[in-house]
Amino acid sequence: MPSTFAYLALFLWPLVVIALFRKRPLDEALAWSIIGGYMLLPQVSAFDLPLLPAWNKDLVPSLFAAIMCFALVLADKQHRPPTASRANAAHPRRPANNQRQINPFDVKRGKVLFWALLILLFGSPFITGLSNTEPVIHGIRSVAGMRIYDSFSMNLDLLVGLAPFFLARRFLATPESHVVLLRVLVIACLGYSILALWELRMSPRLNRDVYGFFAHSWSQHIRYGGYRPILFLYHGIWVAILFSLGTIAAAALWRHYLADRKAGSWFLATLWLFGVTVLCKSVGAIVIAVVLLLLVLLCSTRVQMLTAAAIATAVLIYPTLRGADVIPTEQVLSFFSRIDPVRAGTLEYRFEGEDMLLERANEKPLAGWGSWGRNRVNNDWGGNATATDGYWVIVIGVYGWLGYIAQFSLLGGAIILLTMNRRRLNLSHASVGLCVVMAAALTDLIPNATISPVVWLIAGALMGRYQTATATAKQTDPAMSKAGTEMRPAKGHASKPRDSEPQDYPVHIRRPREG
């Protein structure tokens, strides 16, 4: 049972959020509020009152970060001089700590698609409720039919879960904010690694010592003759994938600062976080870190974007491929059996569970089975016949194809759209690296349900970047493009300054395409 301090931490975190927004720039404060809350607050402690969302680690950081963000927006509007020119508004500089100017948010593309996905996301639970009014019998256990109240409850859960996405889309959409987001993620992971190393040596007991309970099964955190950390998260797998994301983020910062003296420190951070990822003893997270780390360190931005988009596309259509038996599960099992037969046995159990859950989901493919465990496969005694691990199979079972398309398009759609427009959007190494980090998170959503506020925060930052990025002239120097640098004009050629006022062009010069 959670201790009193666990509940006290949930009520003290708003003060931490307020202090962050008073001391740091908005984008940095937002990133620290969401990422810090996810890492430090207790996992299963909550105040769950009727008609209201549970007061837990998902709600508290996002709610008070939203309050502070929009309070600063209102204050910025009140203090901004009314005679400020449009040009000055279009050239926002990063504010000092004591300044509160907010970057403008000018959506240039993707409005129809974005709103269509939101309508699909929040509209599908009502279809789910209307199509699941009958009770479900699981052996000796019965689950009541859904009511319109349950549809509103599902929408409220979606709103709380996706709050970091909407905040990041609005306030973390600039290239500078992407650097801040990567930096906060890496620094937070570096600090978290100290606690992880302590648990590797002393046993995963911090959550029990601080908050009075253990969040999962103790036996699952003993592996290869030692421990694997769980810290303040749901499971050790969540810890491992978090360090995997931090490793890739540190490598992206190394590429971003490659011409700067800071590059060396980020490379050391990359090596350190990769070592901690290996010590977390999660094969999936290690494989993801190795493959995508090499991609960021060795490949051009073009190859990074194409690879990230390929991963996002594969994840988006994975249920179709899985249902059509296109995924080579036998070959995958054979590969992992040569590495670790025990882990291969676990993976085989997951594949068998996916088959059962996908067959269950196909009984109501459009809008799913709804909440209260109606999507699960149960035995004759009413217990679970298989574990429900992959986030994709959970979403498609609960929300159906409508909800799956909405959620996973919001998660990975920006990567695909940015890649399709990469030649005319001036993407920095930080933005490209953030796409690779998101691709890593998407990959782990296939075997595990490691969705988190951090993942939604990254997805929102990428969606905001796609919708607000200003189109620039095409790259004119092939050598620079091949080297994977940011797009810059070749010598002797003038380019249109970013976010500048419209210019007059001679009739024989083609204007850069806008939007």
N, C-alpha and C positions, 0 to 999 in steps of 0.2 A: 504494500500500500504506500502511495506517495507520502512523504513527510510534509509537515507544515511549511518547511522552507521551499518545497517544490511549488506549492501554490503561491507562496510569497514572491518567488522569482517571476511568476507570470504577471503579478500585479506591480512589480517594480520595473519590469522591462520598459513600459511607457516612459518612465523617467530617463532611462538610458537613451531612448529614441529622441526625446526632446533635447537632451544634452548634446547628442550628436548633431542635430540640425542647428543648434545654436552655435556650435564651435566649428563645424566643417562645412564646405560647400555642399549644395543640395545633392549633387550626384553621388558624391562620396558618402554623405550621411545616409542616403537611401540604400546604397550597396551594403554599408556596414550594418544597418538596421536589420535588413532581411537576412543576410548571410550570418551575422552574429547571432541573431535570434534562432536561426535554424541549428547552429552548432552548439549553442549553450543552454537553451531552455529545455525543460524536462519533456520527455516524449509523450507519455500517455496520461499525464495529469491534465485535468480539464474541469471547468465549471460548465455543465450542460443544462441550461435552463430552457423551458418550453418556449417555442416560437422564435428562439434566438440561436445564432450559431454558437458552438462550443467555444468557451474562452480558453484557448490552448495556444501552443507554439506556432500554429499555422495562422491564427487570427491576429494575435496581439501585435507582432512586428509589422504586418501589412496594414492593419487598421490605423495604427498611430503614425506610421510612415506616410500613409495617404493623408491623414489629417494635417501633418506638418507640411507636406508638399503643397497642398492646395492653400494652406494658410499663407505660405510664402508667395504663392502665385498672386493671391489677393493683395498682399502687402506690396508686391512688386508693381502691380497695376496702379495702386494708389500713389506710390512714390515716384513713378516714372514721369518725367516732364512731358506735358502734353504736346510740346513743340518738337519732340524728338523726331528726327527724320526717319523715313523708311530705310534709308541706307544704313543708318546707325543701328536700327533694330535688326537688320539682316547681318550685321557683323558683331555678334555678341562675343565679348572676350570672357575668358574664364574668370569669374569673380574672385576677389580676395576673400579671406575667411569672414570678414565683417561686412561683406557686400551680399546683396540678396537678389541681384538681377537674374531673371529666369530666361533661359534660352527660348526663343520663339519656336512654336511647333506648327510648321506649315506642311500639311500633307499634300504631296505632289502626285502620288500614284497609289493604286491599290485600294481606293475607298470602297468601291462596290464589292470587291472580293472580301475585304475585311468585315464589312457589315453583314455580308451574306453568311460568313462563317459564324459571326456572333448570333445571328438569328437562328442558324442551325444548332448552335451550341445550347442556347437557352430555350429554344423551342422544342427540341427533341424530347426533353423530360416530360412535357405534357402529352406527347404522343405515347411515350412509354407508360405513363400513368393510365391513359385511356385504354391501352391495349393489355393491361395487366390487372384488371379488376377482380379476377377470379383468384381464390386461394391456391397455394402450391403445397402439395403433400410430399414430404420427404420421409418415407418410411413411417415411423411413429411420430414424426414432427410435422406440424402444419404451419405455414406462413400465410398470414392474411393477405387479401388482395390490396392493391394500391388505391389510394384516394387522391383527390386533387391536392390535398395537403402535402402528400409525399412528393408530388411533382415540384411544388414550391420549395420543399426541403432540399431536394436534389439540386435545384437551381441555386439555392443559398450556399450549399457546399461547393458548387462550381465557382461561384463568385468569390468565396474566400480563398479557394485554391489558386485561382487565376489572378488574384489581386496583384501579386508581384509582376505578372506579365503586363497588366495595364499600366502600372506605375513606371516600369522600365520603358515601355513603348513611348510614353510621354516625356520622361525625364532622363533617359539614358540612351538617346537616339543618335547623339553626335559622335564623331570619331574620338574626340577627347574623352567623352564619357566611357567609351569602350576601353580606353587605356585605364581609366580609373577602375572600372569594373574588374578587369583582369588583375590589376594591382591589388585591389582589396581581396579578391579571391585567393591570390597567391600568399599574401601576408597572413590572411586568416588561416590558411592551410599550414603555413610554417609554424604559427603559434599552436595550432591543433596537433601538429606532429609531436610536439614535446609531450603532450598528454597521451598521445598514442604510444609513444615509446615507453612511457611509464606503465601503461597497461600491458604492453608486451612483456615487460619484466615482472610486474607485480600482480597480474591477472586483471581481467576487465571488471573492475569494481568501483570505478569513479562514480557512475550514476547511482549505485547503491549507497556509497558513502555520502554523496552530496544530497541526493534527492530521496533516498530511502527505499529504492526498489530496483529490480533488474528488469530491463525492458523486453527481454526475449528469453530464449532457452540457453542455459549455461553450456550444455553439451555442444551446441553448434559453434561455440567460440573457443573450443580446444581443437587444435589442428597441427599436424606434423610435429607432435611432441611438445608443443608450446601453445601460447594463447594468441588470439587475434583481438584487436581492440574493438569495442563497441561505443565507448565514450558516452555521449548524450543523444545518440541516434537510435533508430529502431533496430538495427542489426549491423553486424560487422561488414556485410556486403555494402551497406550504405556508406560506411566509413571508407572502404577501399575505393569505391567509385568516386567519392569526393576527392580523395588524394590523387586519383587518376586525372580528374578534371583540373586540379591544381597544377599537376605536372605539365600538362599540355598548355595551360595558361602561362606558366612560367617560360616555357619555350617560345610561345608567341611574343612575350615581352622581350625575350632575347633577340628575336628577329626584328622587333620594332625599334629597339635601341642599339642595333648592330653597329652603327657608326658613332656610338656614344660610349663614354667610359662606364656607363651603368650596365652595359651588356654583360660584363663578366659576372656581376652579382646575380643577375637573373639566370645565367647559365648554371651557377652554383646552386641556386634555388631549384632549378630543374633537376639536377642530379640528386639533391637531397630528397625532394618530394618523390622522385621515382624510387629511390631506395626505401622510403617509408611505404610506398604502394606495394612493393614486393614483400615487405615484412607483414603487411596486412593479410597475406596468404589467401587472396581471392583470385583464382585463375582468370576469370573473365575480365576483371579490372586490370590485371597485369597485361593480358593480351591486348586489350584496348589501348593501354598506355604505350606499349612498345610500338605497335603499328602506327598510331597517330602521332606519337612523338617523333618517330623517324620522318613522317610526312612533313611535320612543321619544320624540323631542323634541316632537312635536305632538299625539299622540293620548292619550286616557285609558287607564287601566290595563285597562279592559274591552275596548277595541278592540285593545290590544296582545296581550292573552291570546287573544282570538278569532282574531286573525291568526296568532299563533304556533301555535295548535292546528290551524288550517287548513293551515299549511305542514307540520306534523308528520304530519297525516293524509294529505296529498298524497304525501309522501315514502314513507309506509308502504305505500300502494297503488300507487306508481309502476310497479313491474314489471307489474302487471295492466293498467294504463292503456297502458303502452308495448307490451305484447304484443297488446293489442286495437287498436293503432294509433289511440288516442284523442289522444295527445299531438300537437299541431300542429307537427311538426318542420319542415315546409316554411315555415310562417309565422315560426318562430323563426329559421331560416336567413336568410330574407328581411330580418328586422329587423336581425340582426347584420351582414349584408352591406352595409347602408347605413352602419353605424358603422365597420366594419373588414373589408374583403373577405378579408384574410389570416386573421383570426381566424374568420371565417365558414367558410373552407375547413377549418380545423382542427376546428371544431364538426361540419361535415358528415362528416369522417373518423371522428369519435367516434360519431356516430349510426349510421353504417354498421357500425362495429365492435360497437356495442351490439346491432344486429340479428343479427349473426353469433354473438355470445356468448350472446344470449338463446335463439337457436335451438339452440345446443349445450346450454344448461342445460335446455331443455325435453325433452331426451332422457332425463334423469333428474331430474324435477322435485321429487320428494319430499325426497331427502336429498343430492342433488348428486353431483359427480364426485370429491370428496375433494381431497387435497393433491398435491404434486409436479407442478403444472401440468396435471393431467388435465382441468381445465375449459377450457383454452385451445383456440383454433382454430389449427391449424398448416397450413403448406403442404406440398408434396410433399418438401421437403428437411428437414422437421422443425423449421423455424423458425416463429415466430409470424406468422400471417397478418394479425393486427390487434393494436393495443395494447389492454391491459386497464386502463381508466382508472377508471370509476365504481365506487365502493365497493359500491353495491347489486348490480351485475352480478357482481362478484367473490364476494360472499357467497352469492348465489343459485346461482352456478355451483359453488362449493366445498361449501356446506352444504345447498343446496336450499331449498325453501320452509320447512322446519322451522327451519333455522338462521336464515333471513332474518327470519321472524316473531319469533323469540326475540331476536335482536340489535337489530333496529330498534324493537321494542316497548320494550326496555330503554332505548334511546336517546331515543325521542320519546314514549313512552307517558305519562310523568309530566306532560308539557305538556298533553296531552289531558285527563288525569284532573284536574289542577289547574284547568283551565278549566271543566270540568263542575261542579266544586265551588267555583267562585270566590266564590259568594254567601255561603257559610258558612265559608270559610277566610280568615282575616285575612292576606292577602298584602301585603307591603310593596312599595314601588317596586323595591327591590333584587331581590326574588324574581321579580317580573314581568319586570324587565329581564334577569334570568338566563334566563328562558324565551325571550325574544327572541334572546339570544345563542345559545342552543341551537338555535333555529329557523334562525339563520344558518348554523351549522355543519352542520345537517341538509341545508340547501339545497345546500351545496357537495359533499355526498356523492353527489349525482346525477351531475355531470360528472367529479368527481375522487375519488380514494381518500384524502382528507385526514383520515382517522380518526387520532386522536392521544390520548395520555394526558390532554391538556387537555379534549378533547371528552368522554371518559368521566368525567372528574372532575366536569364540569358536570352531566352526565346523572345521576350518582349523587347529587349534592347536591339536585337537583329531586325524584328519587324518594324520598329520605329526607324531604324536606319534605312531600310528599304523604302519606306513610305515618304521619308523626308529628304533623302539624299538628292543633291543637285547634280544634274547631268553635266558632264564636261566634255571637252573635245576629245576625240579618240587619240590613243597613243600613237605618236608619230615616229618614235625611235624603237625599232624592233629589238635592238640589243638590250634596252632597259626592260622591255616586256619579258624577254626571255630570262633575264636575270631575276625576275620576280619582284622588282621594285615597284613603288607606287608610280602611277602614271604621271609623267612630267613631259613638258614639251621639249622637242629636240632643239638644238642650237639654231638660232636664227628664225624660230617660229614663235609667234606670240600666241598665247592661249588665253581664254576667257577666265578672269579671276573667279574663284569660287564665290557664290552667293553675291555677285556684284550686280549693279544696276544694268539694265539692257544697254548694249552698245551699238553704235552704227557700224555696219560692215560694208565694204565696197561690194558692188554687185557681182564681181567675179569670184568672191570668196564665199564658200558655203557656210552658213551659220551653224553653230553647234546645236544639236537637237535638245530641246528642253523637255523636262519631265521624264 
